[in-house]
């Protein structure tokens, strides 16, 4: 579920432009960012992982944004396919002052968790406790989503979840840190939940290019038999973004 939550909300909203940087009324701005990361180990465990994430954000006027995020991951362990993950999310939002209101629509496929198709649709409010023109931010949001999952064993589940997210973003000279924590319980059964922590540290060596290191942990309480409940990845890569 790594890229679903990476996202999902946000996992998604970390690639969106900060409302503190809103442009003038009646203008439209399009911003792009892309990231390539990978990991290779050999010895006791032979593992290769490649992942790429791309964000396109449309900003309209002083209060509206529409980020679209797509990600793909491919990984092998001991020469056997383990991860082939695909995610596409659209997360339009409205902001005014510290208040946020988000929408979410998403689609996902996951070999790691045996998911043929997963779709999500939802909305909910958020609040920025701190923000500034440098992109530093502390924000909390909670969305209600309707989720339909169709597994590779032909079973399916349709549930309603709460998606709580804590986002922390900090910049200092050429360094930036972004951390997103998600908790997604099933509103009809709190023993059925997902949790994720995504932290990215970037070292920017030009205005558009950066070297990144990412720590990603996810946990899903209910998975298909034989599939792992949790997954941890530490990757290093490069990122590109427009102004």
C-alpha positions in Angstrom: 0.0 0.0 0.0 3.1 2.2 -0.1 2.1 4.2 -3.1 -1.6 4.4 -2.4 -0.8 6.2 0.9 2.0 8.1 -0.6 -0.2 9.6 -1.6 -3.3 9.0 -1.6 -3.8 12.2 0.1 -2.1 12.8 0.0 0.4 11.1 -0.6 -0.3 13.0 -2.3 -0.6 16.6 -1.4 3.1 16.9 -0.6 3.6 17.6 -4.3 1.0 20.4 -4.3 2.0 24.0 -4.2 1.7 25.7 -0.8 -1.3 28.0 -0.5 1.1 30.6 1.1 2.5 31.0 -2.5 -0.8 31.7 -4.1 -0.7 33.8 -7.3 -2.7 36.9 -8.2 -6.4 36.6 -9.0 -7.5 35.4 -12.4 -4.2 33.7 -13.3 -3.4 30.1 -13.9 -0.1 28.4 -13.0 1.0 24.8 -13.8 3.8 23.3 -11.8 5.5 19.9 -12.3 7.8 17.8 -10.2 9.2 14.3 -10.8 11.3 11.9 -8.8 13.3 8.8 -9.6 14.5 6.5 -6.8 16.1 3.1 -6.5 17.6 0.5 -4.3 19.9 -2.4 -4.9 21.3 -4.9 -2.4 23.1 -8.2 -2.8 24.5 -10.9 -0.5 22.1 -12.6 2.0 19.1 -11.0 0.2 19.3 -9.9 -3.5 16.9 -7.1 -4.1 16.4 -4.4 -6.7 13.7 -1.7 -6.6 12.9 1.1 -9.0 10.2 3.8 -8.4 9.1 7.0 -10.0 6.6 9.6 -8.9 5.3 12.5 -11.0 3.1 15.5 -9.9 1.3 18.1 -12.0 -0.5 20.9 -10.1 -2.8 23.4 -11.7 -3.3 26.6 -9.6 -6.2 28.9 -10.5 -6.7 32.3 -8.9 -5.9 32.6 -5.2 -7.9 29.8 -3.7 -8.1 26.7 -5.9 -5.6 24.0 -6.8 -5.8 20.6 -8.6 -2.8 18.3 -8.2 -2.6 15.1 -10.2 -0.1 12.5 -9.0 1.0 9.3 -10.7 3.5 6.7 -9.4 5.0 3.4 -10.5 7.2 0.9 -8.7 8.9 -2.3 -9.9 10.9 -4.5 -7.5 12.4 -8.0 -7.5 13.7 -10.0 -4.5 16.0 -13.0 -5.2 15.1 -12.6 -8.9 11.4 -13.0 -8.3 8.9 -10.3 -9.0 7.6 -8.8 -5.7 6.4 -5.3 -6.4 4.7 -3.9 -9.4 2.6 -1.0 -8.1 0.7 1.7 -10.0 -1.3 4.6 -8.6 -3.1 7.6 -10.0 -4.7 10.3 -7.8 -6.4 13.6 -8.4 -6.8 15.8 -5.2 -8.5 19.1 -6.0 -8.6 21.5 -3.0 -9.8 25.0 -1.9 -8.0 27.1 0.7 -8.8 30.3 2.5 -6.5 31.5 5.2 -5.7 28.4 7.4 -8.8 26.5 6.2 -8.6 23.7 3.6 -11.1 21.5 1.9 -9.9 18.6 -0.1 -11.4 16.2 -2.6 -9.9 12.8 -3.7 -10.3 10.4 -6.6 -7.9 7.6 -7.0 -7.1 4.3 -8.8 -4.5 1.7 -7.8 -3.1 -1.7 -8.8 -0.7 -3.7 -6.5 1.1 -6.9 -7.0 2.6 -6.7 -3.5 -0.8 -6.8 -1.9 -2.6 -8.8 -4.5 -4.9 -6.0 -5.7 -6.3 -6.1 -9.2 -8.1 -2.8 -8.9 -8.8 -0.3 -6.1 -10.8 2.9 -6.5 -11.3 5.7 -3.9 -13.6 8.7 -3.8 -14.0 11.2 -0.9 -13.7 14.6 0.6 -13.0 16.4 3.8 -11.6 19.5 5.7 -8.1 20.4 6.8 -6.4 23.1 8.9 -2.9 24.6 8.6 -1.6 25.4 12.0 1.5 27.1 10.6 2.6 28.1 7.1 4.9 30.7 5.5 6.1 31.9 2.1 9.1 29.5 2.3 6.9 26.5 2.0 7.2 25.5 5.7 4.0 24.0 7.0 2.3 22.0 9.8 -1.2 20.8 8.7 -3.8 18.3 9.8 -6.6 17.0 7.6 -9.3 14.3 7.8 -11.2 13.0 4.7 -14.0 10.5 4.5 -13.5 8.1 1.6 -15.5 5.4 -0.1 -13.2 2.6 -1.2 -13.8 -0.4 -3.5 -11.0 -3.1 -3.7 -11.0 -6.1 -6.0 -8.3 -8.7 -5.2 -6.5 -11.2 -7.4 -8.3 -14.1 -5.7 -11.6 -12.7 -7.1 -12.7 -11.5 -3.7 -13.7 -7.8 -3.1 -14.4 -5.3 -0.3 -16.3 -2.0 -0.3 -15.7 0.1 2.8 -15.9 3.6 4.2 -12.8 4.9 5.8 -11.6 8.0 7.7 -8.3 9.3 6.4 -6.4 11.4 9.0 -3.1 13.0 7.8 -0.5 15.0 9.6 1.9 16.9 7.3 5.1 18.6 8.3 7.3 20.5 5.8 10.5 22.4 6.6 13.1 24.1 4.5 16.5 25.4 5.5 18.8 26.8 2.8 19.5 23.9 0.4 17.8 21.3 2.6 14.1 20.4 2.7 12.2 17.8 4.8 8.7 16.6 4.2 6.9 14.1 6.5 3.4 12.7 6.0 1.7 10.4 8.5 -1.6 8.7 7.6 -4.1 6.7 9.6 -7.1 5.1 7.8 -9.5 3.1 9.9 -12.6 1.3 8.5 -15.5 3.3 10.1 -17.5 0.1 10.7 -14.6 -1.9 12.2 -11.6 -0.1 13.7 -9.6 -3.3 13.8 -9.4 -3.0 10.0 -7.0 -0.1 9.3 -4.0 1.1 7.4 -1.1 3.2 8.6 1.8 4.9 6.7 4.8 7.1 7.4 6.6 8.8 4.5 9.6 11.0 5.1 11.7 12.6 2.3 14.9 14.6 2.8 16.1 16.6 -0.2 19.5 18.3 -0.9 19.0 20.9 -3.7 22.1 21.6 -5.7 20.4 23.7 -8.4 17.0 25.6 -8.3 15.4 22.6 -10.1 17.4 19.5 -9.3 17.9 17.7 -6.0 19.2 14.5 -4.5 16.6 12.8 -2.3 16.5 10.2 0.4 13.1 8.6 1.3 12.0 6.4 4.2 8.6 4.7 3.7 6.8 2.4 6.1 3.2 1.1 5.6 1.0 -1.3 7.4 -2.3 -2.9 6.4 -4.2 -5.0 9.0 -6.2 -7.1 6.5 -4.4 -8.6 3.4 -4.7 -11.7 1.3 -3.3 -14.9 2.8 0.4 -15.1 2.1 0.8 -11.3 1.5 2.8 -9.2 4.0 1.0 -6.9 6.4 3.8 -4.3 6.4 6.5 -3.0 4.1 9.6 -0.8 4.7 11.7 0.9 2.0 14.6 3.3 2.1 15.6 4.7 -1.3 17.9 7.3 -2.8 17.3 9.2 -6.0 17.0 12.5 -7.9 14.2 14.9 -8.3 13.3 17.7 -10.8 10.7 20.5 -10.3 9.6 23.6 -12.1 9.3 26.9 -10.2 
